[in-house]
Amino acid sequence: MNDEEHPYRVVYSEAIRADIRRIVALLAQKGFSKPDLAACLHRLDSQLREIPEEFGEDHFHLRKAGLVVGYCFVEPIGFEYGIHEQEGIVFIQRVASSPPV
């Protein structure tokens, strides 16, 4: 585990960061407020830092890699992620939105 304040570290690749920026911009064009979108992203990130195994839905296990792959959603943004419990790391694998953009 990383530290007592945040048990997990959430890792975003540059490609995922770019996807988040693109999705937020498109959702803002569709009428979602930027403060609401920022709050959504903050909640996703903070929940994955604190309780990734309880937040969202497990989808499948990659036993040899030691990963649990899951999905979480806070309207209007969702993440697909992998949890490496032994290392205390959450990897964001995909970003999506509802409505799709």
Secondary structure, 3 states (H helix, E strand, C coil): CCCCCCCCEEECCHHHHHHHHHHHHHHHHCCCCHHHHHHHHHHHHHHHHHCCCCCCEEEEEECCCCEEEEEEEECCEEEEEEEECCCCEEEEEEEEECCCC
